Amino acid sequence: MKKVTELGQQLREMTAAFDDYKNKHVLQQNLVKELEETEAKLAEVV
C-alpha cells in the first residue's frame, strides 16, 4: 500500500509541474504576441 501512496504522490507532483509548465507556456505565447503587436505599432510610427 505504501508503494501505491508513493506513486500517487509522484503523479500529483508531476501533474502540478505540468500544469505550471502549461501556464508558463501560455504566458510566454501572450508575451510574444504583445511584442509582435508592439513591433508592428512601432513600424507604423517610424
PyMOL Python script that loads the backbone (N, CA, C, O; Angstrom):
from pymol import cmd

cmd.read_pdbstr("""\
ATOM      1  N   MET A   1       0.824  -1.197   0.000  1.00  0.00           N
ATOM      2  CA  MET A   1       0.000   0.000   0.000  1.00  0.00           C
ATOM      3  C   MET A   1       0.866   1.258   0.000  1.00  0.00           C
ATOM      4  O   MET A   1       0.489   2.278  -0.577  1.00  0.00           O
ATOM      5  N   LYS A   2       2.020   1.180   0.646  1.00  0.00           N
ATOM      6  CA  LYS A   2       2.914   2.337   0.687  1.00  0.00           C
ATOM      7  C   LYS A   2       3.364   2.724  -0.724  1.00  0.00           C
ATOM      8  O   LYS A   2       3.468   3.906  -1.052  1.00  0.00           O
ATOM      9  N   LYS A   3       3.627   1.710  -1.550  1.00  0.00           N
ATOM     10  CA  LYS A   3       4.078   1.969  -2.918  1.00  0.00           C
ATOM     11  C   LYS A   3       3.002   2.715  -3.707  1.00  0.00           C
ATOM     12  O   LYS A   3       3.310   3.631  -4.469  1.00  0.00           O
ATOM     13  N   VAL A   4       1.745   2.322  -3.523  1.00  0.00           N
ATOM     14  CA  VAL A   4       0.634   2.988  -4.208  1.00  0.00           C
ATOM     15  C   VAL A   4       0.554   4.452  -3.769  1.00  0.00           C
ATOM     16  O   VAL A   4       0.342   5.345  -4.589  1.00  0.00           O
ATOM     17  N   THR A   5       0.724   4.681  -2.481  1.00  0.00           N
ATOM     18  CA  THR A   5       0.696   6.048  -1.947  1.00  0.00           C
ATOM     19  C   THR A   5       1.829   6.875  -2.542  1.00  0.00           C
ATOM     20  O   THR A   5       1.631   8.034  -2.907  1.00  0.00           O
ATOM     21  N   GLU A   6       3.015   6.282  -2.640  1.00  0.00           N
ATOM     22  CA  GLU A   6       4.162   6.987  -3.220  1.00  0.00           C
ATOM     23  C   GLU A   6       3.908   7.312  -4.687  1.00  0.00           C
ATOM     24  O   GLU A   6       4.205   8.416  -5.142  1.00  0.00           O
ATOM     25  N   LEU A   7       3.359   6.353  -5.425  1.00  0.00           N
ATOM     26  CA  LEU A   7       3.065   6.588  -6.835  1.00  0.00           C
ATOM     27  C   LEU A   7       2.019   7.689  -6.994  1.00  0.00           C
ATOM     28  O   LEU A   7       2.121   8.528  -7.889  1.00  0.00           O
ATOM     29  N   GLY A   8       1.022   7.677  -6.126  1.00  0.00           N
ATOM     30  CA  GLY A   8       0.001   8.725  -6.164  1.00  0.00           C
ATOM     31  C   GLY A   8       0.606  10.100  -5.918  1.00  0.00           C
ATOM     32  O   GLY A   8       0.247  11.072  -6.583  1.00  0.00           O
ATOM     33  N   GLN A   9       1.520  10.177  -4.969  1.00  0.00           N
ATOM     34  CA  GLN A   9       2.192  11.449  -4.668  1.00  0.00           C
ATOM     35  C   GLN A   9       3.034  11.905  -5.852  1.00  0.00           C
ATOM     36  O   GLN A   9       3.031  13.084  -6.203  1.00  0.00           O
ATOM     37  N   GLN A  10       3.755  10.973  -6.467  1.00  0.00           N
ATOM     38  CA  GLN A  10       4.567  11.315  -7.637  1.00  0.00           C
ATOM     39  C   GLN A  10       3.686  11.824  -8.770  1.00  0.00           C
ATOM     40  O   GLN A  10       4.039  12.789  -9.449  1.00  0.00           O
ATOM     41  N   LEU A  11       2.548  11.181  -8.973  1.00  0.00           N
ATOM     42  CA  LEU A  11       1.630  11.602 -10.030  1.00  0.00           C
ATOM     43  C   LEU A  11       1.122  13.018  -9.767  1.00  0.00           C
ATOM     44  O   LEU A  11       1.049  13.835 -10.684  1.00  0.00           O
ATOM     45  N   ARG A  12       0.771  13.306  -8.511  1.00  0.00           N
ATOM     46  CA  ARG A  12       0.302  14.655  -8.171  1.00  0.00           C
ATOM     47  C   ARG A  12       1.396  15.690  -8.423  1.00  0.00           C
ATOM     48  O   ARG A  12       1.122  16.774  -8.939  1.00  0.00           O
ATOM     49  N   GLU A  13       2.626  15.358  -8.061  1.00  0.00           N
ATOM     50  CA  GLU A  13       3.743  16.285  -8.275  1.00  0.00           C
ATOM     51  C   GLU A  13       3.990  16.509  -9.767  1.00  0.00           C
ATOM     52  O   GLU A  13       4.227  17.637 -10.198  1.00  0.00           O
ATOM     53  N   MET A  14       3.935  15.436 -10.550  1.00  0.00           N
ATOM     54  CA  MET A  14       4.140  15.566 -11.989  1.00  0.00           C
ATOM     55  C   MET A  14       3.016  16.378 -12.622  1.00  0.00           C
ATOM     56  O   MET A  14       3.260  17.201 -13.504  1.00  0.00           O
ATOM     57  N   THR A  15       1.792  16.147 -12.173  1.00  0.00           N
ATOM     58  CA  THR A  15       0.647  16.890 -12.697  1.00  0.00           C
ATOM     59  C   THR A  15       0.789  18.372 -12.372  1.00  0.00           C
ATOM     60  O   THR A  15       0.529  19.223 -13.224  1.00  0.00           O
ATOM     61  N   ALA A  16       1.197  18.684 -11.151  1.00  0.00           N
ATOM     62  CA  ALA A  16       1.390  20.079 -10.749  1.00  0.00           C
ATOM     63  C   ALA A  16       2.498  20.727 -11.579  1.00  0.00           C
ATOM     64  O   ALA A  16       2.364  21.873 -12.008  1.00  0.00           O
ATOM     65  N   ALA A  17       3.583  20.001 -11.803  1.00  0.00           N
ATOM     66  CA  ALA A  17       4.690  20.534 -12.594  1.00  0.00           C
ATOM     67  C   ALA A  17       4.248  20.776 -14.033  1.00  0.00           C
ATOM     68  O   ALA A  17       4.623  21.781 -14.637  1.00  0.00           O
ATOM     69  N   PHE A  18       3.450  19.858 -14.588  1.00  0.00           N
ATOM     70  CA  PHE A  18       2.976  20.011 -15.960  1.00  0.00           C
ATOM     71  C   PHE A  18       2.013  21.187 -16.065  1.00  0.00           C
ATOM     72  O   PHE A  18       2.066  21.942 -17.036  1.00  0.00           O
ATOM     73  N   ASP A  19       1.133  21.352 -15.080  1.00  0.00           N
ATOM     74  CA  ASP A  19       0.217  22.495 -15.072  1.00  0.00           C
ATOM     75  C   ASP A  19       1.005  23.801 -15.021  1.00  0.00           C
ATOM     76  O   ASP A  19       0.673  24.763 -15.713  1.00  0.00           O
ATOM     77  N   ASP A  20       2.049  23.827 -14.198  1.00  0.00           N
ATOM     78  CA  ASP A  20       2.905  25.008 -14.094  1.00  0.00           C
ATOM     79  C   ASP A  20       3.563  25.300 -15.439  1.00  0.00           C
ATOM     80  O   ASP A  20       3.629  26.453 -15.863  1.00  0.00           O
ATOM     81  N   TYR A  21       4.051  24.255 -16.110  1.00  0.00           N
ATOM     82  CA  TYR A  21       4.667  24.407 -17.430  1.00  0.00           C
ATOM     83  C   TYR A  21       3.667  24.976 -18.423  1.00  0.00           C
ATOM     84  O   TYR A  21       3.984  25.895 -19.178  1.00  0.00           O
ATOM     85  N   LYS A  22       2.438  24.418 -18.420  1.00  0.00           N
ATOM     86  CA  LYS A  22       1.420  24.903 -19.359  1.00  0.00           C
ATOM     87  C   LYS A  22       1.105  26.374 -19.112  1.00  0.00           C
ATOM     88  O   LYS A  22       0.970  27.147 -20.061  1.00  0.00           O
ATOM     89  N   ASN A  23       0.988  26.766 -17.841  1.00  0.00           N
ATOM     90  CA  ASN A  23       0.702  28.164 -17.516  1.00  0.00           C
ATOM     91  C   ASN A  23       1.818  29.083 -17.999  1.00  0.00           C
ATOM     92  O   ASN A  23       1.553  30.153 -18.547  1.00  0.00           O
ATOM     93  N   LYS A  24       3.067  28.664 -17.794  1.00  0.00           N
ATOM     94  CA  LYS A  24       4.202  29.472 -18.238  1.00  0.00           C
ATOM     95  C   LYS A  24       4.233  29.552 -19.761  1.00  0.00           C
ATOM     96  O   LYS A  24       4.573  30.594 -20.321  1.00  0.00           O
ATOM     97  N   HIS A  25       3.881  28.462 -20.432  1.00  0.00           N
ATOM     98  CA  HIS A  25       3.870  28.442 -21.891  1.00  0.00           C
ATOM     99  C   HIS A  25       2.839  29.434 -22.423  1.00  0.00           C
ATOM    100  O   HIS A  25       3.113  30.166 -23.374  1.00  0.00           O
ATOM    101  N   VAL A  26       1.654  29.459 -21.812  1.00  0.00           N
ATOM    102  CA  VAL A  26       0.609  30.393 -22.232  1.00  0.00           C
ATOM    103  C   VAL A  26       1.076  31.830 -22.014  1.00  0.00           C
ATOM    104  O   VAL A  26       0.878  32.685 -22.878  1.00  0.00           O
ATOM    105  N   LEU A  27       1.694  32.098 -20.868  1.00  0.00           N
ATOM    106  CA  LEU A  27       2.206  33.446 -20.603  1.00  0.00           C
ATOM    107  C   LEU A  27       3.251  33.847 -21.639  1.00  0.00           C
ATOM    108  O   LEU A  27       3.277  34.988 -22.102  1.00  0.00           O
ATOM    109  N   GLN A  28       4.112  32.895 -21.997  1.00  0.00           N
ATOM    110  CA  GLN A  28       5.150  33.177 -22.985  1.00  0.00           C
ATOM    111  C   GLN A  28       4.523  33.477 -24.347  1.00  0.00           C
ATOM    112  O   GLN A  28       4.961  34.395 -25.041  1.00  0.00           O
ATOM    113  N   GLN A  29       3.501  32.709 -24.733  1.00  0.00           N
ATOM    114  CA  GLN A  29       2.822  32.958 -26.004  1.00  0.00           C
ATOM    115  C   GLN A  29       2.196  34.349 -26.011  1.00  0.00           C
ATOM    116  O   GLN A  29       2.279  35.067 -27.007  1.00  0.00           O
ATOM    117  N   ASN A  30       1.567  34.728 -24.894  1.00  0.00           N
ATOM    118  CA  ASN A  30       0.959  36.055 -24.803  1.00  0.00           C
ATOM    119  C   ASN A  30       2.014  37.145 -24.911  1.00  0.00           C
ATOM    120  O   ASN A  30       1.793  38.164 -25.566  1.00  0.00           O
ATOM    121  N   LEU A  31       3.156  36.938 -24.273  1.00  0.00           N
ATOM    122  CA  LEU A  31       4.234  37.916 -24.323  1.00  0.00           C
ATOM    123  C   LEU A  31       4.739  38.088 -25.755  1.00  0.00           C
ATOM    124  O   LEU A  31       4.948  39.213 -26.208  1.00  0.00           O
ATOM    125  N   VAL A  32       4.933  36.987 -26.460  1.00  0.00           N
ATOM    126  CA  VAL A  32       5.391  37.052 -27.849  1.00  0.00           C
ATOM    127  C   VAL A  32       4.370  37.800 -28.702  1.00  0.00           C
ATOM    128  O   VAL A  32       4.742  38.626 -29.536  1.00  0.00           O
ATOM    129  N   LYS A  33       3.095  37.516 -28.496  1.00  0.00           N
ATOM    130  CA  LYS A  33       2.035  38.198 -29.250  1.00  0.00           C
ATOM    131  C   LYS A  33       2.076  39.702 -28.992  1.00  0.00           C
ATOM    132  O   LYS A  33       1.988  40.500 -29.925  1.00  0.00           O
ATOM    133  N   GLU A  34       2.210  40.084 -27.721  1.00  0.00           N
ATOM    134  CA  GLU A  34       2.273  41.506 -27.373  1.00  0.00           C
ATOM    135  C   GLU A  34       3.504  42.171 -27.985  1.00  0.00           C
ATOM    136  O   GLU A  34       3.425  43.301 -28.466  1.00  0.00           O
ATOM    137  N   LEU A  35       4.633  41.480 -27.968  1.00  0.00           N
ATOM    138  CA  LEU A  35       5.848  42.042 -28.566  1.00  0.00           C
ATOM    139  C   LEU A  35       5.675  42.242 -30.069  1.00  0.00           C
ATOM    140  O   LEU A  35       6.097  43.261 -30.615  1.00  0.00           O
ATOM    141  N   GLU A  36       5.056  41.273 -30.736  1.00  0.00           N
ATOM    142  CA  GLU A  36       4.829  41.398 -32.177  1.00  0.00           C
ATOM    143  C   GLU A  36       3.900  42.565 -32.476  1.00  0.00           C
ATOM    144  O   GLU A  36       4.123  43.304 -33.435  1.00  0.00           O
ATOM    145  N   GLU A  37       2.855  42.739 -31.660  1.00  0.00           N
ATOM    146  CA  GLU A  37       1.930  43.858 -31.851  1.00  0.00           C
ATOM    147  C   GLU A  37       2.643  45.189 -31.619  1.00  0.00           C
ATOM    148  O   GLU A  37       2.416  46.153 -32.351  1.00  0.00           O
ATOM    149  N   THR A  38       3.493  45.243 -30.614  1.00  0.00           N
ATOM    150  CA  THR A  38       4.245  46.467 -30.321  1.00  0.00           C
ATOM    151  C   THR A  38       5.207  46.786 -31.453  1.00  0.00           C
ATOM    152  O   THR A  38       5.345  47.945 -31.841  1.00  0.00           O
ATOM    153  N   GLU A  39       5.874  45.767 -31.985  1.00  0.00           N
ATOM    154  CA  GLU A  39       6.783  45.977 -33.118  1.00  0.00           C
ATOM    155  C   GLU A  39       6.027  46.534 -34.310  1.00  0.00           C
ATOM    156  O   GLU A  39       6.520  47.430 -34.995  1.00  0.00           O
ATOM    157  N   ALA A  40       4.835  46.011 -34.564  1.00  0.00           N
ATOM    158  CA  ALA A  40       4.032  46.482 -35.690  1.00  0.00           C
ATOM    159  C   ALA A  40       3.648  47.950 -35.493  1.00  0.00           C
ATOM    160  O   ALA A  40       3.698  48.738 -36.438  1.00  0.00           O
ATOM    161  N   LYS A  41       3.268  48.312 -34.282  1.00  0.00           N
ATOM    162  CA  LYS A  41       2.912  49.710 -33.993  1.00  0.00           C
ATOM    163  C   LYS A  41       4.124  50.622 -34.163  1.00  0.00           C
ATOM    164  O   LYS A  41       4.007  51.718 -34.710  1.00  0.00           O
ATOM    165  N   LEU A  42       5.281  50.171 -33.697  1.00  0.00           N
ATOM    166  CA  LEU A  42       6.495  50.974 -33.848  1.00  0.00           C
ATOM    167  C   LEU A  42       6.862  51.137 -35.319  1.00  0.00           C
ATOM    168  O   LEU A  42       7.325  52.201 -35.730  1.00  0.00           O
ATOM    169  N   ALA A  43       6.659  50.102 -36.101  1.00  0.00           N
ATOM    170  CA  ALA A  43       6.969  50.167 -37.526  1.00  0.00           C
ATOM    171  C   ALA A  43       6.088  51.208 -38.211  1.00  0.00           C
ATOM    172  O   ALA A  43       6.532  51.885 -39.138  1.00  0.00           O
ATOM    173  N   GLU A  44       4.846  51.338 -37.760  1.00  0.00           N
ATOM    174  CA  GLU A  44       3.941  52.338 -38.333  1.00  0.00           C
ATOM    175  C   GLU A  44       4.418  53.746 -38.004  1.00  0.00           C
ATOM    176  O   GLU A  44       4.285  54.656 -38.823  1.00  0.00           O
ATOM    177  N   VAL A  45       4.969  53.927 -36.820  1.00  0.00           N
ATOM    178  CA  VAL A  45       5.406  55.250 -36.372  1.00  0.00           C
ATOM    179  C   VAL A  45       6.669  55.681 -37.108  1.00  0.00           C
ATOM    180  O   VAL A  45       6.823  56.845 -37.477  1.00  0.00           O
ATOM    181  N   VAL A  46       7.558  54.733 -37.313  1.00  0.00           N
ATOM    182  CA  VAL A  46       8.864  55.050 -37.914  1.00  0.00           C
ATOM    183  C   VAL A  46       8.778  55.215 -39.382  1.00  0.00           C
ATOM    184  O   VAL A  46       9.787  55.484 -40.033  1.00  0.00           O
TER     185      VAL A  46
END
""", "prot")
cmd.dss("prot")
cmd.show_as("cartoon", "prot")
cmd.util.cbc("prot")
cmd.orient("prot")
